[in-house]
Amino acid sequence: MALPFQFNVKTIIEDGRTTESDISAIKTWLKTTSLPPLQEQFIVLFLLSCSNDLASVRNTIEYYFKVKNEAPQIFNDCDLENTDMKKILSVAGFCILPRRMDNNTAVIVVKLIDTNYRNCDVISVTKLGNMLLHLSQIYDPPNEVTLVMDMKGIGLMHLTCIKMRAMLSELAYVQEGVPLKVREIHILNANYIFYRMLDLFKMFIKNELLPKIRAHSAKDDFQEFHKYVPAFVLPKEYGGELACFDEIMKGTLEKLVENQAFFKAEEEMRKFK
């Protein structure tokens, strides 16, 4: 089943972002593996994420399938109608911002709406985050992504919600398997809980990723944050020029609903034998 991407490979090639020969090289290599054949649009995403370095592309593709198949709890059943996903939509706030930064960088913002730790399902929040990464690439693949996580309302009891195995799988995916470059990760309202979590996972974070994580305390104004993520791409709650967060989130949710077929097709693709 083909993944219903909405961009044209020819346009990506004409823009000089990759080449037909690199796409063909990955197609030929895939025939020598036990991996499923990938359509050109999906191959393009891996090429863009690895700056067209074919060895890195091959490693990333292999890891994509490995980590996703080993951690189905955070990658499978991405159905917004299932009970857990319905619930998390009222707990987590999320949006892909409609404007991009320089270098065609997409920005994804995630925060808590319901701060009661009893309602915090880390598995479903992680799954939703992975869906957002895919969604950011369906229409117009960015060169990279900046992630913004707002820690406001997260307290000590939220630490009890952490699922170590799932979080380690997610960390491995972000560092080794996701077909998208991570430019930076910004933590807003960073508090003691954030630093405890960072200490917990630091040994699993590669040296390449660690400097990209930037923490901003609740005492900081947005001026420092805007040095990295400019106001013109942000919702007004973060000192930005766009509409309010809830309005942007509504548009993102509509796109997630529209693309449910994509997530089903992506899961089916990984069942290839």
Rosetta silent file (secondary structure, phi, psi, omega in degrees, C-alpha in Angstrom):
SEQUENCE: MALPFQFNVKTIIEDGRTTESDISAIKTWLKTTSLPPLQEQFIVLFLLSCSNDLASVRNTIEYYFKVKNEAPQIFNDCDLENTDMKKILSVAGFCILPRRMDNNTAVIVVKLIDTNYRNCDVISVTKLGNMLLHLSQIYDPPNEVTLVMDMKGIGLMHLTCIKMRAMLSELAYVQEGVPLKVREIHILNANYIFYRMLDLFKMFIKNELLPKIRAHSAKDDFQEFHKYVPAFVLPKEYGGELACFDEIMKGTLEKLVENQAFFKAEEEMRKFK
SCORE:     score description
SCORE:     0.000 S_00000001
   1 L     0.000  124.614 -178.715    0.000    0.000    0.000 S_00000001
   2 L   -72.196  142.641  175.145    1.484    3.342   -1.089 S_00000001
   3 L   -78.469  129.668 -174.022    1.867    6.080    1.494 S_00000001
   4 L   -80.700   66.544  173.346   -0.316    9.025    0.464 S_00000001
   5 L   -68.449  156.558 -176.946    2.309   11.770    0.394 S_00000001
   6 L  -116.973   16.943  178.668    1.221   15.061   -1.131 S_00000001
   7 L  -116.350  162.534 -175.206    4.516   16.318   -2.562 S_00000001
   8 L  -105.556  124.274 -179.827    6.159   15.771   -5.924 S_00000001
   9 H   -60.727  -38.806 -179.153    9.579   14.107   -6.128 S_00000001
  10 H   -57.587  -39.683  179.449   10.331   15.916   -9.382 S_00000001
  11 H   -64.344  -41.421  179.088    9.986   19.260   -7.608 S_00000001
  12 H   -61.755  -40.922  179.660   12.418   18.186   -4.888 S_00000001
  13 H   -68.342  -44.656 -179.857   14.943   17.165   -7.551 S_00000001
  14 H   -61.894  -29.992  178.816   14.456   20.362   -9.561 S_00000001
  15 L   -80.246   -0.864  176.444   15.089   22.377   -6.406 S_00000001
  16 L    77.882   20.739 -175.954   18.455   20.656   -6.085 S_00000001
  17 L   -87.953  -23.835  172.999   17.662   18.954   -2.793 S_00000001
  18 L  -157.499 -175.177 -176.495   18.463   15.429   -4.032 S_00000001
  19 L  -133.948  157.780  176.581   19.094   13.573   -7.289 S_00000001
  20 H   -62.206  -36.898 -177.687   17.547   10.818   -9.369 S_00000001
  21 H   -66.417  -36.091  177.938   20.776    8.822   -9.150 S_00000001
  22 H   -69.192  -38.643  176.882   20.695    8.831   -5.346 S_00000001
  23 H   -62.603  -44.966 -179.747   17.080    7.693   -5.349 S_00000001
  24 H   -63.750  -37.283 -179.606   17.947    4.899   -7.788 S_00000001
  25 H   -63.518  -40.369  179.555   20.935    3.848   -5.676 S_00000001
  26 H   -71.532  -37.200  176.270   18.734    3.382   -2.594 S_00000001
  27 H   -59.951  -44.757 -179.756   16.116    1.499   -4.633 S_00000001
  28 H   -63.940  -43.953  178.661   18.814   -0.887   -5.865 S_00000001
  29 H   -61.470  -41.974 -178.995   20.193   -1.383   -2.358 S_00000001
  30 H   -57.745  -31.460 -179.706   16.717   -2.124   -0.937 S_00000001
  31 L   -67.195  -18.504 -179.586   16.434   -5.075   -3.341 S_00000001
  32 L   -93.876    1.228 -177.133   19.386   -6.681   -1.583 S_00000001
  33 L  -113.634  177.289  174.816   17.739   -6.444    1.854 S_00000001
  34 L   -94.380    8.570  179.834   14.749   -7.973    3.600 S_00000001
  35 L   -79.265  157.596  178.198   13.190   -4.530    3.880 S_00000001
  36 L   -70.629  153.262  172.327   10.075   -3.588    1.914 S_00000001
  37 L   -64.415  137.726 -178.866   10.434   -1.657   -1.343 S_00000001
  38 L  -109.017  140.413  177.037    9.959    2.041   -0.597 S_00000001
  39 L   -70.413  159.751 -172.810    8.244    4.529   -2.835 S_00000001
  40 H   -58.820  -38.683 -178.547   10.330    7.409   -4.131 S_00000001
  41 H   -61.317  -38.953 -179.529    8.785   10.023   -1.830 S_00000001
  42 H   -70.456  -40.066  176.201    9.753    8.055    1.248 S_00000001
  43 H   -59.697  -41.870  179.084   13.281    7.503   -0.059 S_00000001
  44 H   -57.221  -41.295  179.900   13.541   11.252   -0.652 S_00000001
  45 H   -60.941  -42.282  178.216   12.786   11.922    3.031 S_00000001
  46 H   -66.434  -39.658  178.009   15.644    9.683    4.115 S_00000001
  47 H   -62.887  -44.968  179.645   17.975   11.314    1.599 S_00000001
  48 H   -63.015  -39.733 -176.552   17.084   14.807    2.808 S_00000001
  49 H   -69.200  -22.300 -177.319   17.516   13.810    6.447 S_00000001
  50 L  -111.658   16.715 -179.992   21.017   12.470    5.756 S_00000001
  51 L    52.597   35.126  176.207   22.166   15.237    3.384 S_00000001
  52 L    64.186   21.722  173.134   22.220   12.637    0.585 S_00000001
  53 L   -83.447  109.625 -169.558   24.971   10.605    2.249 S_00000001
  54 H   -64.644  -36.075  177.798   24.059    7.137    0.979 S_00000001
  55 H   -64.042  -42.508  178.137   25.766    5.194    3.767 S_00000001
  56 H   -66.327  -37.619  177.733   23.897    7.244    6.378 S_00000001
  57 H   -60.758  -46.534 -179.480   20.651    6.786    4.447 S_00000001
  58 H   -60.929  -44.058  179.327   21.048    3.005    4.469 S_00000001
  59 H   -63.387  -41.395 -177.856   21.755    2.991    8.224 S_00000001
  60 H   -67.252  -42.798  177.885   18.800    5.275    8.953 S_00000001
  61 H   -60.617  -46.080  179.691   16.365    3.194    6.912 S_00000001
  62 H   -60.980  -41.873 -178.323   17.477    0.016    8.663 S_00000001
  63 H   -71.899  -32.784  176.756   17.138    1.624   12.070 S_00000001
  64 H   -55.109  -49.930 -178.276   13.747    3.097   11.187 S_00000001
  65 H   -72.107  -37.778 -178.779   12.312   -0.380   10.659 S_00000001
  66 H   -61.952  -54.294 -174.639   14.226   -1.936   13.533 S_00000001
  67 H   -69.973  -35.664 -179.919   13.147    0.492   16.255 S_00000001
  68 H   -68.138  -38.505 -179.392    9.563    0.806   15.011 S_00000001
  69 H   -77.266  -21.932  177.694    9.060   -2.944   14.908 S_00000001
  70 H   -87.214  -14.732 -178.598   10.668   -3.413   18.319 S_00000001
  71 L  -131.320   60.631 -176.137    8.528   -0.729   20.002 S_00000001
  72 H   -61.097  -23.584 -176.905    5.013   -1.089   18.529 S_00000001
  73 H   -63.020  -25.330  179.931    3.457    0.523   21.607 S_00000001
  74 H  -109.637    0.431 -178.066    4.690    3.975   20.498 S_00000001
  75 H  -125.285  -19.755 -176.749    4.510    3.526   16.725 S_00000001
  76 L  -103.450  168.423  177.517    1.483    1.349   15.929 S_00000001
  77 L    55.661   51.508  178.848   -2.283    1.846   16.162 S_00000001
  78 L   -84.503   52.586 -177.358   -2.118    5.569   15.389 S_00000001
  79 L  -101.548  115.816 -177.979   -5.905    5.736   15.223 S_00000001
  80 L   -66.155  -10.254  179.715   -7.371    8.910   16.697 S_00000001
  81 L   -91.531   -8.772  179.249  -10.600    7.001   17.338 S_00000001
  82 L   -75.841  158.935 -169.485   -9.101    4.522   19.767 S_00000001
  83 H   -58.907  -46.943 -177.026   -9.769    5.146   23.464 S_00000001
  84 H   -64.904  -40.913 -179.167   -6.239    6.078   24.536 S_00000001
  85 H   -70.541  -37.549  176.057   -5.710    8.493   21.664 S_00000001
  86 H   -59.404  -42.934 -178.246   -9.085   10.154   22.189 S_00000001
  87 H   -65.235  -43.215 -174.662   -8.183   10.714   25.814 S_00000001
  88 H   -68.840  -22.879  178.098   -4.752   12.143   25.127 S_00000001
  89 L   -66.182  -18.959  176.424   -6.212   14.722   22.752 S_00000001
  90 L   -98.880   -2.384 -179.284   -7.759   16.373   25.809 S_00000001
  91 L  -105.122  -42.610 -176.197   -4.545   16.115   27.840 S_00000001
  92 E  -104.955  138.441  171.354   -1.825   17.247   25.418 S_00000001
  93 E  -100.856  142.045 -173.924   -1.730   20.412   23.363 S_00000001
  94 E  -157.212  148.310  172.551    0.176   20.221   20.093 S_00000001
  95 E  -162.717  148.126  166.166    0.632   22.022   16.807 S_00000001
  96 E   -96.545  119.372 -174.824    2.795   22.225   13.731 S_00000001
  97 L   -68.009  140.130 -173.974    3.263   25.936   13.219 S_00000001
  98 L   -72.817  -16.734  175.199    2.027   27.198    9.831 S_00000001
  99 L  -107.154  151.355  178.906    5.142   29.294    9.186 S_00000001
 100 L  -110.499  155.590  176.592    8.659   27.944    8.871 S_00000001
 101 E   -79.952 -176.752  175.058   11.969   29.307   10.054 S_00000001
 102 H   -60.471  159.967 -176.726   15.017   29.921    7.899 S_00000001
 103 H    59.949   28.725  176.140   16.433   26.909    6.042 S_00000001
 104 H    54.583   47.071 -177.896   12.892   25.598    5.618 S_00000001
 105 E   -94.191  120.215  175.365   12.746   24.502    9.280 S_00000001
 106 E   -78.290  151.689  179.231    9.400   23.232   10.569 S_00000001
 107 E  -126.115  127.232  177.703    8.473   23.954   14.197 S_00000001
 108 E  -116.458  130.759 -179.907    6.408   21.609   16.378 S_00000001
 109 E  -117.806  132.937  178.821    5.118   22.746   19.783 S_00000001
 110 E  -131.918  138.724  176.598    3.840   20.381   22.472 S_00000001
 111 E  -151.929  173.395  175.035    2.495   21.186   25.944 S_00000001
 112 E   -95.361  137.892  171.813    0.079   19.859   28.557 S_00000001
 113 L   -96.817  -48.217  175.554   -3.503   21.066   28.732 S_00000001
 114 L   -98.352  113.120 -174.780   -4.537   18.789   31.586 S_00000001
 115 L   -93.314    7.535  176.734   -1.714   18.839   34.153 S_00000001
 116 L   -72.486  116.894 -175.178   -3.143   16.081   36.373 S_00000001
 117 H   -59.941  -26.395 -179.727   -0.433   13.419   36.325 S_00000001
 118 H   -64.668  -22.958 -179.168   -3.061   10.663   36.625 S_00000001
 119 H   -97.355    1.966 -175.895   -4.239   11.532   33.116 S_00000001
 120 L   -87.790  103.637  177.831   -0.759   11.648   31.603 S_00000001
 121 L   -99.093   97.365 -174.455   -0.321    8.645   29.308 S_00000001
 122 H   -62.102  -34.705  179.089    3.302    8.962   28.187 S_00000001
 123 H   -60.520  -47.930 -178.267    2.912    6.194   25.603 S_00000001
 124 H   -70.279  -35.766  176.818    0.079    8.000   23.812 S_00000001
 125 H   -63.378  -42.689  178.919    1.819   11.391   24.049 S_00000001
 126 H   -64.384  -43.128  178.234    4.936    9.866   22.483 S_00000001
 127 H   -60.390  -43.381  178.364    2.872    8.217   19.753 S_00000001
 128 H   -61.735  -41.066  177.689    1.202   11.547   19.012 S_00000001
 129 H   -60.511  -39.573  178.069    4.612   13.221   18.775 S_00000001
 130 H   -67.607  -34.768  175.668    5.725   10.665   16.206 S_00000001
 131 H   -64.046  -38.815  179.386    2.574   11.276   14.202 S_00000001
 132 H   -65.598  -38.188  176.727    3.371   14.995   14.164 S_00000001
 133 H   -60.145  -44.550  176.909    6.869   14.298   12.812 S_00000001
 134 H   -63.317  -45.446 -175.790    5.326   12.359    9.920 S_00000001
 135 H   -60.400  -34.580 -178.685    2.645   14.983    9.352 S_00000001
 136 H   -64.830  -14.605 -175.671    5.243   17.748    9.009 S_00000001
 137 H  -109.266   -9.849 -171.832    6.617   15.925    5.939 S_00000001
 138 H   -65.559  -41.054 -172.853    3.487   14.786    4.108 S_00000001
 139 L   -95.278  -43.471 -174.421    2.816   17.989    2.155 S_00000001
 140 L  -151.398   93.851 -173.148    6.126   19.826    1.897 S_00000001
 141 L   -57.407  125.225  174.953    9.174   18.134    3.435 S_00000001
 142 L   -75.958  164.682  172.817   11.181   20.528    5.619 S_00000001
 143 L   -76.211  -28.389 -177.895   14.960   20.465    5.689 S_00000001
 144 E  -163.530  173.659 -178.856   14.869   20.070    9.454 S_00000001
 145 E  -133.837  142.206  170.276   12.608   20.415   12.479 S_00000001
 146 E  -110.079  129.333 -179.917   12.786   22.378   15.720 S_00000001
 147 E  -103.507  132.511  178.144   10.883   20.879   18.659 S_00000001
 148 E  -120.991  120.643 -179.324    9.460   23.100   21.388 S_00000001
 149 E  -119.629  119.438 -179.045    8.268   21.437   24.602 S_00000001
 150 E   -93.718  117.163 -176.388    6.522   23.539   27.239 S_00000001
 151 L   -87.642    3.066 -177.442    7.027   22.070   30.735 S_00000001
 152 L   -57.254  129.260  178.324    4.483   24.342   32.398 S_00000001
 153 L    90.575   -5.383  179.271    2.294   22.322   34.782 S_00000001
 154 L   -88.248  123.003 -175.998    4.612   19.308   34.897 S_00000001
 155 L  -118.925 -174.934 -174.995    5.344   18.338   38.494 S_00000001
 156 H   -57.300  -39.240 -176.588    7.180   15.733   40.518 S_00000001
 157 H   -68.378  -18.751  176.566    4.426   13.122   40.197 S_00000001
 158 H   -65.327  -23.143  177.445    4.736   13.190   36.415 S_00000001
 159 H   -61.836  -27.393 -179.725    8.045   11.350   36.867 S_00000001
 160 H   -72.047  -13.021 -178.799    6.006    8.311   37.913 S_00000001
 161 H   -86.249  -11.601 -175.105    4.446    8.261   34.428 S_00000001
 162 L   -66.211  133.458  174.462    7.736    7.639   32.639 S_00000001
 163 L  -110.184  102.330 -169.693    8.012    4.303   30.830 S_00000001
 164 H   -57.489  -47.864 -176.290   11.746    3.724   30.529 S_00000001
 165 H   -61.806  -43.266  179.885   11.755    1.141   27.751 S_00000001
 166 H   -65.908  -40.484 -178.821    9.427    3.196   25.557 S_00000001
 167 H   -67.694  -36.067  177.249   11.374    6.399   26.203 S_00000001
 168 H   -68.407  -36.517  175.445   14.673    4.750   25.315 S_00000001
 169 H   -64.550  -41.568  179.268   13.140    3.459   22.082 S_00000001
 170 H   -64.768  -42.922  179.333   11.897    6.954   21.272 S_00000001
 171 H   -62.395  -41.217  177.144   15.290    8.460   22.011 S_00000001
 172 H   -63.819  -40.604  179.591   16.953    5.900   19.756 S_00000001
 173 H   -62.770  -47.657 -177.868   14.436    6.656   16.993 S_00000001
 174 H   -62.627  -35.033 -176.059   14.977   10.413   17.159 S_00000001
 175 H   -87.673  -26.444 -170.926   18.751    9.982   17.061 S_00000001
 176 H  -124.567  -25.664 -168.465   19.109    7.115   14.591 S_00000001
 177 H  -121.466  -16.735 -176.524   15.928    6.338   12.681 S_00000001
 178 L   -74.118  131.273 -179.239   13.705    9.343   12.080 S_00000001
 179 L   -82.267   55.941 -177.604   13.938   10.557    8.457 S_00000001
 180 L  -161.639  128.023  178.280   14.141   14.189    9.547 S_00000001
 181 E   -70.357  134.709  173.340   16.997   16.322   10.849 S_00000001
 182 E   -95.382  116.556 -179.951   16.476   17.727   14.339 S_00000001
 183 E   -77.762  -53.910  179.305   17.778   21.283   14.406 S_00000001
 184 E  -154.385  159.498  172.443   17.124   22.072   18.075 S_00000001
 185 E  -124.811  118.726 -178.887   14.962   21.060   21.021 S_00000001
 186 E  -107.709  129.180  178.089   13.748   23.928   23.201 S_00000001
 187 E  -107.467  110.716  177.851   12.391   23.308   26.687 S_00000001
 188 E   -90.910  150.185 -178.152   10.209   26.161   27.920 S_00000001
 189 E    54.813   39.840  179.989    9.456   26.634   31.621 S_00000001
 190 E   -63.426  133.577 -177.193   12.292   24.239   32.395 S_00000001
 191 L  -135.571 -169.310 -179.702   12.263   23.273   36.063 S_00000001
 192 H   -55.231  -37.502 -177.791   13.713   20.735   38.473 S_00000001
 193 H   -62.896  -42.463  178.883   11.684   17.971   36.799 S_00000001
 194 H   -60.363  -45.967 -177.172   13.281   18.648   33.439 S_00000001
 195 H   -68.723  -31.026  174.096   16.795   18.475   34.859 S_00000001
 196 H   -65.886  -43.318  178.528   15.979   15.250   36.712 S_00000001
 197 H   -64.961  -39.998  178.802   14.717   13.751   33.455 S_00000001
 198 H   -62.507  -43.112  177.164   17.796   14.986   31.622 S_00000001
 199 H   -60.548  -37.567 -177.621   20.032   13.355   34.236 S_00000001
 200 H   -65.150  -37.843 -172.967   18.041   10.145   33.853 S_00000001
 201 H  -106.480   -3.905 -172.005   18.498    9.946   30.086 S_00000001
 202 H   -56.526  -37.526 -177.606   21.770   11.820   29.521 S_00000001
 203 H   -65.876  -15.925 -179.783   23.857    8.655   29.190 S_00000001
 204 H  -101.315   -0.942 -178.943   21.649    7.643   26.233 S_00000001
 205 L   -96.177  126.228 -177.180   21.867   10.992   24.457 S_00000001
 206 L   -71.758  156.094 -179.364   24.558   11.237   21.803 S_00000001
 207 L   -60.148  -26.678  179.842   27.071   14.052   21.794 S_00000001
 208 L   -71.509  -30.377 -176.214   25.570   15.337   18.551 S_00000001
 209 L   -89.866  -36.017 -172.126   22.129   15.852   20.107 S_00000001
 210 H   -54.335  -44.517  179.719   22.970   17.118   23.588 S_00000001
 211 H   -67.420  -14.501 -179.740   24.134   20.622   22.503 S_00000001
 212 H   -83.183   -9.989 -179.665   20.891   21.036   20.557 S_00000001
 213 E   -88.710  117.523 -176.832   18.805   20.862   23.757 S_00000001
 214 E  -121.490  124.293 -178.051   18.236   24.380   25.098 S_00000001
 215 E  -101.085  138.163  177.707   16.420   25.021   28.368 S_00000001
 216 E  -126.378  119.590 -177.658   14.540   28.239   29.159 S_00000001
 217 E   -76.252  167.446  178.986   13.323   28.749   32.730 S_00000001
 218 L   -64.316  -21.795 -179.376    9.971   30.267   33.681 S_00000001
 219 L   -78.906  -19.029 -179.023   11.881   33.400   34.754 S_00000001
 220 L   -72.667  142.066  170.442   13.227   33.953   31.248 S_00000001
 221 L   -84.904  175.848 -175.547   11.374   36.296   28.971 S_00000001
 222 H   -78.306   -5.704 -177.470   10.815   35.267   25.371 S_00000001
 223 H   -59.247  -43.593  179.263   13.576   37.517   24.112 S_00000001
 224 H   -67.438  -43.665  178.495   16.207   34.797   24.571 S_00000001
 225 H   -59.738  -39.262 -177.684   13.935   32.108   23.078 S_00000001
 226 L   -69.178  -13.232  174.078   13.255   34.321   20.063 S_00000001
 227 L   -67.301  -24.560 -177.948   16.977   34.328   19.224 S_00000001
 228 L  -105.902  -40.652  179.011   16.471   30.721   18.189 S_00000001
 229 L  -123.323  104.093 -171.311   12.788   30.580   17.238 S_00000001
 230 L   -68.386  154.452 -175.599   11.683   33.970   15.863 S_00000001
 231 H   -60.306  -29.642 -173.681    8.435   35.628   16.869 S_00000001
 232 H   -68.689  -14.734  179.037    7.028   35.602   13.345 S_00000001
 233 H  -101.969   -5.072 -169.439    6.587   31.793   13.439 S_00000001
 234 L  -103.047  152.576  172.080    5.184   31.531   16.995 S_00000001
 235 E   -69.416  160.606 -171.759    1.685   31.731   18.537 S_00000001
 236 H   -65.380  -24.275  178.245    0.973   34.790   20.615 S_00000001
 237 H   -62.723  -22.180  179.904    1.212   32.880   23.921 S_00000001
 238 H  -109.562   31.299  178.407    4.947   32.602   23.253 S_00000001
 239 L    72.401   21.550 -174.884    5.403   36.235   22.292 S_00000001
 240 L   -95.474  179.538 -176.741    4.715   35.464   18.669 S_00000001
 241 L  -100.284   -6.160 -177.737    2.909   37.113   15.787 S_00000001
 242 E   -86.877  179.641  177.491    0.577   34.224   14.917 S_00000001
 243 L   -64.649  178.066 -178.632   -2.895   33.379   16.207 S_00000001
 244 L   -68.463  158.606 -177.258   -3.405   31.746   19.597 S_00000001
 245 H   -55.880  -45.618 -175.876   -2.117   28.223   20.251 S_00000001
 246 H   -60.498  -37.460 -179.614   -5.594   26.659   20.402 S_00000001
 247 H   -67.702  -42.476  178.603   -6.502   27.970   16.963 S_00000001
 248 H   -66.746  -39.514  178.785   -3.315   26.611   15.395 S_00000001
 249 H   -60.415  -38.265  179.481   -3.805   23.312   17.212 S_00000001
 250 H   -59.377  -40.951  178.343   -7.266   23.007   15.698 S_00000001
 251 H   -67.183  -38.335  178.035   -5.752   23.174   12.216 S_00000001
 252 H   -65.175  -42.844  179.355   -3.117   20.570   13.088 S_00000001
 253 H   -61.913  -39.744  177.573   -5.752   18.215   14.473 S_00000001
 254 H   -60.011  -40.890  178.754   -7.771   18.572   11.270 S_00000001
 255 H   -67.989  -37.013  176.059   -4.707   17.538    9.256 S_00000001
 256 H   -61.956  -42.664  179.492   -4.117   14.544   11.537 S_00000001
 257 H   -64.642  -44.028 -179.226   -7.700   13.427   10.979 S_00000001
 258 H   -61.991  -27.386 -173.664   -7.401   13.939    7.209 S_00000001
 259 L  -107.111   24.142  176.937   -4.267   11.788    7.121 S_00000001
 260 H   -58.664  -32.802  178.693   -5.416    8.783    9.131 S_00000001
 261 H   -63.990  -32.205  178.431   -4.990    6.689    5.983 S_00000001
 262 H   -61.968  -47.957 -175.727   -1.306    7.623    5.935 S_00000001
 263 H   -67.405  -34.703  175.975   -0.671    6.236    9.418 S_00000001
 264 H   -66.841  -42.260 -179.541   -2.550    3.031    8.648 S_00000001
 265 H   -67.047  -36.965 -179.615   -0.597    2.562    5.406 S_00000001
 266 H   -65.131  -40.814  177.895    2.718    3.237    7.146 S_00000001
 267 H   -66.303  -41.673  179.228    2.022    0.537    9.737 S_00000001
 268 H   -63.362  -37.619  179.752    0.962   -1.935    7.040 S_00000001
 269 H   -58.727  -36.105 -177.115    4.139   -1.219    5.091 S_00000001
 270 L   -76.598   -5.552  177.200    6.212   -2.334    8.085 S_00000001
 271 L   -89.187    4.868 -177.911    4.508   -5.743    8.117 S_00000001
 272 L   -57.443  134.934  176.479    6.271   -6.633    4.873 S_00000001
 273 L  -118.746    0.000    0.000    7.797  -10.124    4.851 S_00000001
